[in-house]
Amino acid sequence: MTSLYTQTPLFFSDICEEMRLYIDTRRIEQLNAPVPLEEGYCVVHEMSESGGRFSSRAALYRDGKLVSENRYECPAPPGELENKRAAKRAAKISVYRALLSHFGTAMPWGSLTGVRPTKLLRDSEALLGEEGAKRLLLHDFDVSPGKYDFAKGILTMQAGLEPRPDELDVYIGIPFCVTRCAYCSFASFTPNVFKGAEEQYISALMEELEDAEALTGGRRVRALYVGGGTPTALSEAHLVKVLQRAAELARGADEFTVEAGRPDTITAEKLRIIKDSGAGRISVNAQTLCDETLVRIGRRHTTREFFDAYSLAASYGFDINVDVIAGLPGENADRLMETLYPIIELAPANITVHTLAVKRASAFAAANMEALPTDAATAKPLELACQALEQAGYRAYYMYRQKYMKGSLENAGYTRPGKACLYNIDNMEELCDVLAFGVGAISKRIFFDESRIERAANIKDLRMYLERLDDVMERKRALFL
């Protein structure tokens, strides 16, 4: 049993994420009184504000006995939004440090959970200056020096690539895959999930896209991204329909990307359709070059098919991204490098190194419990991958983190000089508005002067999206018009 009492119940979920850095549990019971249970781990968190400062105390109990505690203090700034942020920060830091004191293993990103580290660093530098932001990450959030340097290097790579205020991005989502990867947490369905699913979805998507020009408000589309799912899982006729509409919106854009992703969906005809639409970037994702692992994780293609699909795509002159994953079941540092080195030899424009994210209570985790590498064993392959990519001339240019990632690590995109994907930078750093269409897509409007973001999330369930399309469209209109 794992439990939590907090005087700031608004931050209950945030504190739970800190606890899950160290305690392998899905369910954390919320207590109504600061009395620890006599079984399992319990955090008692208390918060006070006095004299313009927050004081946050976290006490960790095991089987009813106090095993560690921490008190963290910080200024309580004026303004509702900044005050709330500071209070949440204090709560998370005190709980993290109490856990660290007991368990003894520092996390690479310290107490940072549910945030974009490079965005935090960028925003902090604007407020505190470079040295002030560095102190904040290293001494308050307990980020490791290596991860601080990694984040700082990414900001350096992004310099000069920021969008103008009169620009926005467009995302079009295709929620279909030929098979579902065993670890996947995205909205994804097979095209035949129910009779006529693909046909009905494309019809609804085209209707949703009718609003696109009006919603831009006359602003220029900087980057357009067709993702998923796997867009190339569509029939050729439907792929043409989607990309013709996408091309209209991308006219004059700096970047037009289509995820091909699954090698078993890539054909010469589909590549020709993508090329004719004007898209210049695609993905051909390996994940691993071990056929045994590919079967284990639910991929339908082989290593040979990946190389064949990559070669075919390269013949069309696309800038290509290739995904690989660290921390897959049965794989270690040697196995990851056996995947990465041959991909580096292909010289794609971008290589994205993901860290496996697995929900602890998922069927995939249960089936692969013995084969999944430990958190510590996942960190070393990621470090080796970074070194190999840098030696080959690639540089990290964006990163993001997810819940349930092995070792509390990160996903990072690496680029050859001049080949960075603008959409990835904009989206991960939240540098401009995003108009998003399709199942599960999330539109964002950023109010820079007010330091806030409003979102309009589309429905994730395919049938409900079809049934409630009017609601989906109205939500976006309310945000942008």
Backbone torsions as a table, in degrees:
resi	resn	phi	psi	omega
1	MET	NA	132.0	175.2
2	THR	-122.5	135.3	-173.4
3	SER	-140.8	163.2	-178.1
4	LEU	-147.6	130.6	166.1
5	TYR	-114.5	132.4	175.9
6	THR	-139.9	140.5	174.6
7	GLN	-76.1	-6.7	177.6
8	THR	-119.8	72.8	-176.8
9	PRO	-59.5	-19.5	175.3
10	LEU	-59.8	-27.4	-177.6
11	PHE	-102.4	15.4	-176.5
12	PHE	-54.5	-49.4	-177.7
13	SER	-63.8	-38.4	179.8
14	ASP	-65.2	-41.7	178.8
15	ILE	-67.8	-36.4	176.9
16	CYS	-59.1	-37.9	178.9
17	GLU	-64.6	-35.7	174.4
18	GLU	-63.4	-43.3	-178.9
19	MET	-63.4	-36.8	-178.1
20	ARG	-72.6	-12.6	172.6
21	LEU	-61.7	-29.0	-175.2
22	TYR	-119.0	-26.1	-174.5
23	ILE	-111.1	119.1	-174.5
24	ASP	-79.6	86.0	-178.3
25	THR	-149.6	150.9	175.4
26	ARG	-95.5	-40.1	-174.2
27	ARG	-104.6	128.4	174.6
28	ILE	-122.7	119.3	-176.5
29	GLU	-76.6	134.2	178.4
30	GLN	-89.5	121.6	-178.9
31	LEU	-93.8	149.3	-178.7
32	ASN	-97.3	-4.4	180.0
33	ALA	-144.4	152.0	-177.2
34	PRO	-78.2	50.5	180.0
35	VAL	-117.7	109.5	-175.5
36	PRO	-65.9	144.6	174.7
37	LEU	-69.9	156.8	-177.4
38	GLU	-87.9	3.4	179.8
39	GLU	-131.6	133.0	175.6
40	GLY	79.7	-168.0	-179.4
41	TYR	-89.6	143.1	177.3
42	CYS	-142.3	134.3	173.0
43	VAL	-108.5	130.3	172.2
44	VAL	-111.4	118.0	-175.6
45	HIS	-118.1	129.5	179.8
46	GLU	-126.8	140.9	-176.7
47	MET	-132.7	138.2	175.1
48	SER	-139.4	157.1	177.6
49	GLU	-130.6	125.1	-178.5
50	SER	-155.0	137.7	177.0
51	GLY	60.2	32.1	178.9
52	GLY	75.9	20.5	179.7
53	ARG	-136.4	148.1	171.6
54	PHE	-93.7	142.0	171.6
55	SER	-126.7	117.7	-177.6
56	SER	-116.4	124.7	179.1
57	ARG	-118.2	130.4	176.5
58	ALA	-122.4	129.2	177.6
59	ALA	-119.4	129.7	179.2
60	LEU	-104.9	126.7	178.5
61	TYR	-115.1	146.2	172.2
62	ARG	-128.1	121.0	-176.9
63	ASP	51.6	41.4	175.0
64	GLY	84.6	-4.1	-178.0
65	LYS	-108.8	136.7	178.8
66	LEU	-67.4	125.6	-179.6
67	VAL	-115.5	-21.0	175.2
68	SER	-168.3	159.2	174.7
69	GLU	-153.1	161.0	179.1
70	ASN	-150.0	145.0	174.1
71	ARG	-123.2	130.3	179.4
72	TYR	-125.6	133.4	179.0
73	GLU	-122.0	147.7	178.1
74	CYS	-157.7	161.8	177.4
75	PRO	-61.3	147.5	174.0
76	ALA	-105.3	94.6	-172.2
77	PRO	-71.0	157.1	174.6
78	PRO	-71.8	164.0	-179.3
79	GLY	92.1	129.1	-173.6
80	GLU	-58.9	-45.9	-175.5
81	LEU	-67.4	-48.8	-178.5
82	GLU	-66.9	-34.7	177.9
83	ASN	-63.8	-43.5	178.8
84	LYS	-63.8	-41.8	179.7
85	ARG	-62.4	-42.9	-179.5
86	ALA	-65.6	-38.8	179.2
87	ALA	-64.7	-44.1	179.1
88	LYS	-63.9	-41.2	178.3
89	ARG	-59.3	-45.5	-179.2
90	ALA	-62.5	-42.2	179.8
91	ALA	-61.5	-47.6	-177.0
92	LYS	-65.5	-42.2	-177.8
93	ILE	-65.4	-44.1	-178.8
94	SER	-64.2	-40.1	179.1
95	VAL	-67.7	-44.0	179.0
96	TYR	-58.1	-46.2	-176.3
97	ARG	-69.1	-31.5	174.6
98	ALA	-65.6	-42.4	177.5
99	LEU	-65.3	-44.6	179.5
100	LEU	-59.6	-41.8	179.9
101	SER	-59.3	-36.5	-178.5
102	HIS	-82.3	-47.1	-173.1
103	PHE	-85.0	-26.8	170.4
104	GLY	84.4	-4.5	-177.7
105	THR	-111.6	115.9	-179.7
106	ALA	-75.1	140.1	176.6
107	MET	-83.6	143.8	-176.0
108	PRO	-58.9	-35.3	178.5
109	TRP	-102.2	19.4	177.1
110	GLY	56.9	-132.8	-176.7
111	SER	-86.4	2.3	-177.7
112	LEU	-70.5	118.3	172.8
113	THR	-138.1	146.7	174.9
114	GLY	64.9	21.3	178.5
115	VAL	-131.3	166.8	177.0
116	ARG	-101.1	105.1	-173.1
117	PRO	-56.2	-40.3	-178.6
118	THR	-70.4	-33.9	175.5
119	LYS	-66.0	-42.0	177.4
120	LEU	-60.4	-43.8	-179.9
121	LEU	-64.8	-44.0	179.2
122	ARG	-59.7	-50.0	-178.4
123	ASP	-64.5	-37.8	-178.9
124	SER	-68.9	-36.6	177.3
125	GLU	-64.2	-37.1	178.6
126	ALA	-64.7	-32.9	-177.7
127	LEU	-90.1	-39.3	-168.7
128	LEU	-113.5	-7.3	-172.6
129	GLY	83.0	167.8	-174.7
130	GLU	-62.4	-45.6	-178.4
131	GLU	-69.2	-38.8	177.8
132	GLY	-63.5	-40.6	178.4
133	ALA	-67.4	-37.8	178.2
134	LYS	-62.9	-44.0	177.9
135	ARG	-62.1	-40.8	-179.4
136	LEU	-58.9	-48.5	-177.3
137	LEU	-69.3	-43.9	-174.6
138	LEU	-77.1	-40.7	-169.7
139	HIS	-102.9	-22.6	176.8
140	ASP	-99.1	-51.8	-178.5
141	PHE	-83.7	-8.3	177.5
142	ASP	62.5	31.0	173.9
143	VAL	-67.8	140.5	-179.8
144	SER	-69.6	150.3	178.5
145	PRO	-55.4	-38.4	-179.8
146	GLY	-63.8	-41.4	179.8
147	LYS	-72.8	-33.3	174.0
148	TYR	-60.9	-47.7	179.5
149	ASP	-60.4	-37.7	179.0
150	PHE	-62.7	-47.5	179.4
151	ALA	-64.6	-41.0	179.5
152	LYS	-63.7	-39.0	177.7
153	GLY	-63.3	-36.5	178.2
154	ILE	-65.7	-42.9	177.5
155	LEU	-61.2	-37.3	177.6
156	THR	-63.6	-41.0	178.7
157	MET	-64.8	-31.9	-176.1
158	GLN	-81.9	-11.8	-176.4
159	ALA	-58.1	129.3	179.5
160	GLY	87.9	-4.9	-179.0
161	LEU	-105.2	7.1	-176.9
162	GLU	-71.0	148.4	178.6
163	PRO	-74.2	160.9	173.5
164	ARG	-82.9	160.7	-179.6
165	PRO	-62.0	-24.1	-177.5
166	ASP	-93.8	18.6	-178.9
167	GLU	-118.5	154.3	172.5
168	LEU	-145.5	171.3	178.9
169	ASP	-114.0	158.4	177.2
170	VAL	-125.9	133.7	175.3
171	TYR	-120.3	133.7	176.0
172	ILE	-122.6	120.2	-174.8
173	GLY	-101.6	134.2	174.9
174	ILE	-116.3	107.1	-169.5
175	PRO	-88.3	32.0	-176.7
176	PHE	-115.1	140.9	171.6
177	CYS	-137.0	150.4	-179.3
178	VAL	-68.4	-33.5	168.9
179	THR	-141.5	161.5	179.8
180	ARG	-99.7	124.0	176.5
181	CYS	-61.8	142.3	-172.5
182	ALA	-62.7	-26.7	-177.1
183	TYR	-96.8	-0.7	-170.2
184	CYS	-68.2	136.4	176.7
185	SER	-118.6	8.3	-178.6
186	PHE	-88.4	163.7	174.5
187	ALA	-69.7	109.3	-175.2
188	SER	-149.3	136.3	-177.7
189	PHE	-138.8	156.3	171.0
190	THR	-76.8	148.8	-176.9
191	PRO	-57.6	-23.7	179.8
192	ASN	-105.0	30.2	-178.1
193	VAL	-57.0	-32.1	166.2
194	PHE	-149.8	162.8	-173.4
195	LYS	-59.0	126.2	178.1
196	GLY	76.3	14.7	-174.8
197	ALA	-59.6	-48.3	-176.9
198	GLU	-64.5	-45.4	-179.8
199	GLU	-61.1	-45.9	-179.4
200	GLN	-65.5	-38.4	-178.8
201	TYR	-66.3	-46.5	-178.9
202	ILE	-62.2	-38.6	177.5
203	SER	-61.8	-45.4	179.7
204	ALA	-66.9	-40.1	179.7
205	LEU	-62.1	-42.5	178.5
206	MET	-62.2	-37.1	177.7
207	GLU	-67.1	-42.9	178.5
208	GLU	-61.9	-37.5	-178.0
209	LEU	-72.5	-12.1	177.9
210	GLU	-61.6	-25.1	-179.2
211	ASP	-81.5	-9.6	-164.5
212	ALA	-57.3	-50.6	-176.6
213	GLU	-61.2	-43.5	179.8
214	ALA	-62.9	-37.9	-177.5
215	LEU	-69.9	-25.4	178.2
216	THR	-67.5	-21.9	-178.8
217	GLY	63.3	27.4	179.5
218	GLY	83.4	0.9	179.4
219	ARG	-77.6	155.9	-178.3
220	ARG	-78.5	135.9	172.6
221	VAL	-80.3	117.6	-178.5
222	ARG	-84.7	-45.0	-178.7
223	ALA	-142.2	136.2	175.5
224	LEU	-120.6	132.4	-174.2
225	TYR	-129.0	121.5	174.5
226	VAL	-102.7	111.3	-174.3
227	GLY	-129.5	-161.5	-176.8
228	GLY	-175.1	-145.5	16.2
229	GLY	56.7	-164.3	179.4
230	THR	-135.6	101.6	179.8
231	PRO	-53.7	-33.8	-179.1
232	THR	-77.0	1.5	170.2
233	ALA	-75.7	-14.8	177.9
234	LEU	-69.0	156.7	170.5
235	SER	-64.4	159.8	-179.3
236	GLU	-59.3	-41.9	-178.5
237	ALA	-62.5	-42.2	-179.9
238	HIS	-73.0	-34.7	176.9
239	LEU	-62.6	-42.3	176.8
240	VAL	-58.7	-45.8	-177.0
241	LYS	-61.3	-46.3	-179.6
242	VAL	-64.8	-45.6	-174.1
243	LEU	-74.8	-27.0	173.2
244	GLN	-63.6	-43.4	178.8
245	ARG	-68.8	-40.2	177.9
246	ALA	-61.6	-40.3	-179.2
247	ALA	-63.0	-35.9	177.1
248	GLU	-61.7	-42.0	-179.7
249	LEU	-74.6	-28.9	-176.4
250	ALA	-87.2	-1.0	-178.1
251	ARG	-58.0	119.4	-178.7
252	GLY	86.6	-1.4	179.9
253	ALA	-72.5	156.7	176.9
254	ASP	-74.1	-23.3	-170.1
255	GLU	-153.5	139.5	179.2
256	PHE	-140.2	113.4	-173.8
257	THR	-119.8	140.9	173.6
258	VAL	-129.3	123.1	175.1
259	GLU	-74.2	120.1	169.9
260	ALA	-93.9	-44.3	166.6
261	GLY	67.2	-79.9	-173.2
262	ARG	-82.0	117.0	-179.9
263	PRO	-56.4	-29.5	-177.7
264	ASP	-77.1	2.1	174.9
265	THR	-110.3	-3.1	-173.4
266	ILE	-90.5	123.7	175.9
267	THR	-130.2	163.2	178.4
268	ALA	-59.6	-40.7	-177.8
269	GLU	-66.8	-41.1	179.1
270	LYS	-68.0	-36.9	175.3
271	LEU	-64.6	-37.4	177.8
272	ARG	-65.4	-41.2	178.6
273	ILE	-60.9	-43.8	179.4
274	ILE	-63.8	-44.8	-179.3
275	LYS	-63.0	-44.4	-179.3
276	ASP	-64.5	-25.0	178.8
277	SER	-73.3	-17.3	-178.5
278	GLY	101.4	-0.9	177.9
279	ALA	-66.3	140.1	-179.1
280	GLY	-112.6	-8.9	-176.0
281	ARG	-129.1	139.0	173.8
282	ILE	-140.9	172.5	173.5
283	SER	-121.3	145.0	171.3
284	VAL	-133.3	104.9	-165.9
285	ASN	-100.9	126.3	179.9
286	ALA	-87.6	-45.5	-170.1
287	GLN	69.3	-51.7	175.1
288	THR	-156.9	155.8	174.9
289	LEU	-104.7	25.3	175.8
290	CYS	-107.6	113.6	-176.8
291	ASP	-61.8	-34.8	179.5
292	GLU	-62.9	-42.7	178.7
293	THR	-67.6	-38.6	179.0
294	LEU	-57.1	-41.9	176.9
295	VAL	-65.0	-42.3	-176.1
296	ARG	-62.6	-34.3	-175.8
297	ILE	-97.2	4.4	173.1
298	GLY	87.5	16.6	174.6
299	ARG	-83.5	141.2	-175.1
300	ARG	-94.4	-9.4	-177.2
301	HIS	-95.4	168.2	176.2
302	THR	-109.4	170.9	175.8
303	THR	-60.6	-41.6	179.7
304	ARG	-61.6	-40.3	179.3
305	GLU	-66.9	-32.8	174.8
306	PHE	-61.7	-49.7	-178.7
307	PHE	-62.8	-38.7	178.8
308	ASP	-64.6	-43.5	-179.7
309	ALA	-66.9	-39.7	178.9
310	TYR	-63.0	-46.3	-180.0
311	SER	-59.8	-42.5	179.1
312	LEU	-64.1	-45.4	-179.5
313	ALA	-64.4	-39.8	179.7
314	ALA	-62.7	-30.7	-179.0
315	SER	-67.2	-16.5	178.6
316	TYR	-91.7	-3.4	175.2
317	GLY	82.9	17.9	178.8
318	PHE	-72.7	151.3	159.5
319	ASP	-77.8	124.8	-171.2
320	ILE	-115.1	136.9	169.2
321	ASN	-105.4	141.4	175.3
322	VAL	-123.9	129.7	176.2
323	ASP	-94.8	140.0	167.3
324	VAL	-131.1	159.9	-176.3
325	ILE	-127.7	127.8	172.4
326	ALA	-92.6	145.2	176.3
327	GLY	91.8	13.9	178.1
328	LEU	-69.0	153.1	-177.3
329	PRO	-60.5	133.6	177.7
330	GLY	81.6	0.6	-176.6
331	GLU	-111.9	146.3	179.2
332	ASN	-126.2	-167.3	-178.0
333	ALA	-60.7	-42.4	-179.9
334	ASP	-61.4	-41.6	-178.4
335	ARG	-66.1	-40.4	178.4
336	LEU	-63.2	-42.1	-178.5
337	MET	-70.3	-30.0	174.6
338	GLU	-67.0	-23.7	172.9
339	THR	-82.2	-43.8	-170.2
340	LEU	-72.6	-43.1	-175.1
341	TYR	-60.1	-46.3	177.6
342	PRO	-63.3	-31.3	178.0
343	ILE	-71.0	-40.1	176.0
344	ILE	-58.7	-38.0	179.6
345	GLU	-63.4	-26.4	176.8
346	LEU	-71.8	-19.5	179.5
347	ALA	58.0	49.6	175.1
348	PRO	-65.5	161.3	178.9
349	ALA	-62.6	-40.4	-177.5
350	ASN	-135.9	147.2	170.6
351	ILE	-130.1	125.0	178.9
352	THR	-107.5	124.3	179.7
353	VAL	-104.2	110.4	179.8
354	HIS	-95.3	150.9	168.1
355	THR	-103.1	130.7	-177.9
356	LEU	-56.4	130.2	174.3
357	ALA	-112.8	121.0	-175.4
358	VAL	-130.6	123.1	172.4
359	LYS	-67.4	128.3	-172.8
360	ARG	-60.9	-29.8	-177.0
361	ALA	-94.2	7.2	-176.4
362	SER	-76.4	159.5	177.0
363	ALA	-63.8	-35.7	179.0
364	PHE	-61.8	-44.7	179.0
365	ALA	-63.1	-42.6	-179.3
366	ALA	-63.7	-40.1	-176.9
367	ALA	-74.2	-22.1	-173.8
368	ASN	-120.7	18.0	-174.0
369	MET	-52.9	-44.8	-176.5
370	GLU	-74.4	-24.7	-174.9
371	ALA	-93.5	-16.1	-179.2
372	LEU	-72.0	132.5	178.5
373	PRO	-66.8	155.4	176.5
374	THR	-68.5	165.4	177.4
375	ASP	-57.9	-43.2	-179.4
376	ALA	-64.1	-36.9	-179.4
377	ALA	-74.5	-12.0	177.3
378	THR	-87.6	-28.9	-177.0
379	ALA	-65.7	-41.9	-176.1
380	LYS	-63.6	-46.6	177.0
381	PRO	-58.1	-37.6	179.5
382	LEU	-64.9	-39.9	178.2
383	GLU	-65.2	-43.7	178.9
384	LEU	-64.8	-38.1	179.2
385	ALA	-63.1	-43.7	179.1
386	CYS	-60.4	-44.3	179.6
387	GLN	-62.7	-44.1	-178.8
388	ALA	-64.7	-41.1	-179.5
389	LEU	-67.6	-41.4	178.7
390	GLU	-65.0	-39.2	177.5
391	GLN	-63.9	-27.5	179.6
392	ALA	-88.4	3.3	176.5
393	GLY	96.9	4.2	177.0
394	TYR	-88.1	151.9	176.1
395	ARG	-133.3	141.4	176.6
396	ALA	-66.6	131.4	-177.5
397	TYR	-128.3	-9.2	170.1
398	TYR	-158.7	160.0	178.0
399	MET	-154.1	160.7	172.4
400	TYR	-157.0	163.5	-178.6
401	ARG	-125.9	155.5	-179.9
402	GLN	-129.3	162.9	170.3
403	LYS	-65.7	153.4	172.3
404	TYR	66.7	19.3	179.1
405	MET	-74.2	140.5	177.2
406	LYS	-59.4	131.1	174.3
407	GLY	68.2	14.6	-176.9
408	SER	51.6	44.9	-174.4
409	LEU	-99.0	-140.2	-172.9
410	GLU	-155.6	165.7	167.0
411	ASN	-103.2	141.0	-178.5
412	ALA	-140.7	138.3	175.6
413	GLY	-99.9	133.6	179.6
414	TYR	-115.0	143.5	-175.9
415	THR	-132.5	150.1	166.1
416	ARG	-77.4	159.0	-177.9
417	PRO	-53.5	130.2	175.8
418	GLY	77.7	8.4	-175.5
419	LYS	-117.0	13.9	-178.4
420	ALA	-61.8	141.5	177.8
421	CYS	-83.6	114.2	-176.5
422	LEU	-64.2	-38.5	-179.0
423	TYR	-60.6	-41.9	179.7
424	ASN	-61.7	-42.4	178.5
425	ILE	-63.1	-50.4	-177.9
426	ASP	-58.6	-44.2	-174.3
427	ASN	-71.4	-46.4	-176.5
428	MET	-72.5	-32.3	-179.8
429	GLU	-91.6	-7.7	-178.1
430	GLU	53.0	59.5	-175.9
431	LEU	-97.4	-14.8	178.4
432	CYS	-155.9	166.2	179.2
433	ASP	-63.7	151.3	176.6
434	VAL	-128.7	124.1	170.2
435	LEU	-94.1	117.7	-173.9
436	ALA	-122.0	135.3	-175.3
437	PHE	-127.1	142.3	176.4
438	GLY	110.1	170.5	-178.2
439	VAL	-55.8	127.9	174.5
440	GLY	74.5	-2.3	-178.2
441	ALA	-72.2	145.4	-176.6
442	ILE	-120.8	114.3	174.2
443	SER	-82.4	146.0	-179.1
444	LYS	-134.0	135.9	171.7
445	ARG	-121.1	125.2	-172.7
446	ILE	-106.4	123.3	178.6
447	PHE	-103.4	88.2	-172.5
448	PHE	-62.5	-39.0	-177.7
449	ASP	-65.4	-24.8	-177.6
450	GLU	-107.1	2.3	179.3
451	SER	53.7	46.0	178.6
452	ARG	-144.6	160.8	-179.9
453	ILE	-130.6	133.7	172.6
454	GLU	-110.5	143.3	-175.8
455	ARG	-125.8	150.4	171.1
456	ALA	-127.3	104.4	-175.0
457	ALA	-93.6	127.0	175.0
458	ASN	-74.1	155.5	-178.9
459	ILE	-63.7	137.5	-177.5
460	LYS	-84.0	-27.6	-178.4
461	ASP	-80.5	129.1	-173.9
462	LEU	-62.7	-47.7	-178.8
463	ARG	-63.5	-42.0	-179.6
464	MET	-67.5	-36.1	175.5
465	TYR	-58.6	-44.8	-179.8
466	LEU	-64.8	-39.5	-176.9
467	GLU	-75.4	-28.5	-173.4
468	ARG	-118.1	33.3	-177.5
469	LEU	-58.7	-38.2	179.3
470	ASP	-59.7	-40.5	178.0
471	ASP	-65.0	-40.8	179.2
472	VAL	-59.2	-46.9	-177.3
473	MET	-69.0	-38.0	-178.5
474	GLU	-67.4	-35.8	179.4
475	ARG	-62.4	-39.8	179.0
476	LYS	-71.4	-37.9	177.3
477	ARG	-61.9	-41.2	-179.0
478	ALA	-63.0	-30.6	-178.8
479	LEU	-79.6	-37.1	-170.9
480	PHE	-108.3	-19.4	-176.1
481	LEU	-103.9	NA	NA
